Amino acid sequence: MILTDRTARSLRAEFPLLDTCVYLNSNSTGAVPRGVEEVLRGYWRTLTRWRDEVWGDWLAQTSAYADALAAFLGAPPGSVVTDVNLSTLLARVGTCLDFGGPRSKVVTTGLEFPTVPLIWQGFARYGAELEIVGSGPGFDEAALEAAIDERTRCVCVSHGSYSTGALLDLRRIVTRAHSVGAYVIVDAYQTVGAVPLDVTELGVDFVLGGAHKWMCGAGTAFLYVRPDLIPDLRPAATGWLAGADPTSFRSPVVPAGDARRLASGTPVPLGPMMSRIGLDLLSGIGVETIRRHSLACTGRVLERADAAGIEVVTPREPHRRGGVVCLRFDGDERVSRSLVDRGMVCSWRGSLRVAPHIYNTIAEVDAFMDAVETERERITA
């Protein structure tokens, strides 16, 4: 699906940022719907009329957001918990795992966001042995499979690479890991909201992601836990919100029976409250529709790059690429900065990352690529 002019105008009107620039930066920070403004106003009104009873409503809204996220991922209620960032949640999952026996290995790839190796290197003090496979630009799935053996406690991998836009065949990795009794932890921050992901159908153990990229939200991350695993999880780093009845403030404290047992302490409710606006909007469109439009737009980036003789780092096959196309050429970092000055917003992480979303049009992609060619010629002349 490519948006019709009428549909595009209606959708784009929900995103004030689009009135100020050509915005192709959703893999870094997505545009936020205008409905968030009223959430912020309401939050301020609450602070100016504060009563402790507000916490009951805030916690209910946070829980409702988690369950709406679960539905978006094809998961049941109670299987998702939120927190302020992915790093916090991933480390908490790590505290549930035992690295003291023969299963001490953590397998990951060379295409992960820096959070992943940093956290697992820290778990070396508890016996974790980190093995990093491959360096890109695509995922070496055969090498990854070969590294997963009976010594593997968990496989921690990205669904999509932040640096190249490559997609991993998760089903292949889940099948291999489960065949040897290893857990699979997926970082879906770079894909959720742009690429379909049904966690129940996939059978994956843990999925992490967040709101501020393709999900058009802000200030919150999430963790999905396969429901049958929850009763046996005993995280070492939690907080009062992880109890079965947190607002009773009574002891002894019993862990929550759902994914909230991996929550922490006092939450920041504003993140889920703001992010619910974007989640509801995307849910109404449908992730399959979003994916079709994304592939049309990124396909156009590929066409224009080929015509201009620009190197494409991202895999070309539709099933191998996410929502971003990474371009590399002489002066690409300087071109990225000059594009922003022209109102053409993208990001640079070792290559020029072009990330159209459901609110972008083919015409914008063409205008952006025109600007890329002009600035590249100017800067490298």
FENGIVEN-V467068 format. One record per backbone hydrogen bond with DSSP energy under -1.0 kcal/mol. NH is the residue of the N-H (numbers start at 1). CO is the residue of the C=O. If there is no record, write none. Layout:
nh=NH co=CO
nh=NH co=CO
//
This chain:
nh=8 co=4
nh=9 co=5
nh=10 co=6
nh=11 co=7
nh=12 co=8
nh=13 co=9
nh=14 co=11
nh=15 co=12
nh=18 co=15
nh=19 co=16
nh=20 co=17
nh=22 co=343
nh=24 co=345
nh=26 co=355
nh=28 co=25
nh=29 co=25
nh=30 co=212
nh=34 co=14
nh=36 co=33
nh=37 co=34
nh=39 co=35
nh=40 co=36
nh=41 co=37
nh=42 co=38
nh=43 co=39
nh=44 co=40
nh=45 co=41
nh=46 co=42
nh=47 co=43
nh=48 co=44
nh=54 co=51
nh=55 co=52
nh=56 co=53
nh=58 co=54
nh=59 co=55
nh=60 co=56
nh=61 co=57
nh=62 co=58
nh=63 co=59
nh=64 co=60
nh=65 co=61
nh=66 co=62
nh=67 co=63
nh=68 co=64
nh=69 co=65
nh=70 co=66
nh=71 co=67
nh=72 co=68
nh=73 co=69
nh=74 co=71
nh=75 co=70
nh=79 co=76
nh=81 co=223
nh=83 co=221
nh=89 co=85
nh=90 co=86
nh=91 co=87
nh=92 co=88
nh=93 co=89
nh=94 co=90
nh=95 co=91
nh=96 co=93
nh=97 co=94
nh=104 co=102
nh=105 co=151
nh=106 co=129
nh=107 co=154
nh=108 co=131
nh=110 co=133
nh=116 co=113
nh=118 co=114
nh=119 co=115
nh=120 co=116
nh=121 co=117
nh=122 co=118
nh=123 co=119
nh=124 co=121
nh=125 co=122
nh=126 co=123
nh=127 co=124
nh=128 co=123
nh=129 co=104
nh=131 co=106
nh=133 co=108
nh=141 co=139
nh=144 co=140
nh=145 co=141
nh=146 co=142
nh=147 co=143
nh=152 co=149
nh=153 co=105
nh=154 co=105
nh=155 co=183
nh=156 co=107
nh=157 co=185
nh=159 co=187
nh=161 co=166
nh=165 co=161
nh=167 co=320
nh=168 co=159
nh=170 co=168
nh=173 co=169
nh=174 co=170
nh=175 co=171
nh=176 co=172
nh=177 co=173
nh=178 co=174
nh=179 co=175
nh=180 co=177
nh=182 co=177
nh=183 co=153
nh=185 co=155
nh=186 co=206
nh=187 co=157
nh=188 co=208
nh=191 co=188
nh=192 co=188
nh=194 co=191
nh=195 co=191
nh=199 co=73
nh=202 co=198
nh=203 co=199
nh=206 co=184
nh=207 co=224
nh=208 co=186
nh=209 co=222
nh=211 co=220
nh=216 co=213
nh=217 co=211
nh=221 co=83
nh=222 co=209
nh=223 co=81
nh=224 co=207
nh=225 co=79
nh=226 co=205
nh=229 co=226
nh=232 co=229
nh=233 co=230
nh=241 co=264
nh=242 co=239
nh=243 co=240
nh=244 co=254
nh=248 co=245
nh=256 co=242
nh=259 co=78
nh=261 co=258
nh=262 co=259
nh=263 co=260
nh=271 co=268
nh=273 co=269
nh=274 co=270
nh=275 co=271
nh=276 co=272
nh=277 co=274
nh=279 co=275
nh=280 co=276
nh=281 co=277
nh=282 co=278
nh=283 co=279
nh=284 co=280
nh=285 co=281
nh=286 co=282
nh=290 co=286
nh=291 co=287
nh=292 co=288
nh=293 co=289
nh=294 co=290
nh=295 co=291
nh=296 co=292
nh=297 co=293
nh=298 co=294
nh=299 co=295
nh=300 co=296
nh=301 co=297
nh=302 co=298
nh=303 co=299
nh=304 co=300
nh=305 co=301
nh=306 co=302
nh=307 co=303
nh=308 co=304
nh=309 co=306
nh=310 co=305
nh=311 co=328
nh=313 co=326
nh=320 co=317
nh=322 co=165
nh=325 co=354
nh=327 co=352
nh=328 co=311
nh=332 co=329
nh=335 co=331
nh=336 co=332
nh=337 co=333
nh=338 co=334
nh=339 co=335
nh=340 co=336
nh=341 co=337
nh=343 co=340
nh=344 co=339
nh=345 co=22
nh=347 co=353
nh=349 co=351
nh=352 co=327
nh=353 co=347
nh=354 co=325
nh=355 co=24
nh=360 co=357
nh=365 co=361
nh=366 co=362
nh=367 co=363
nh=368 co=364
nh=369 co=365
nh=370 co=366
nh=371 co=367
nh=372 co=368
nh=373 co=369
nh=374 co=370
nh=375 co=371
nh=376 co=372
nh=377 co=373
nh=378 co=374
nh=379 co=375
nh=380 co=376
//
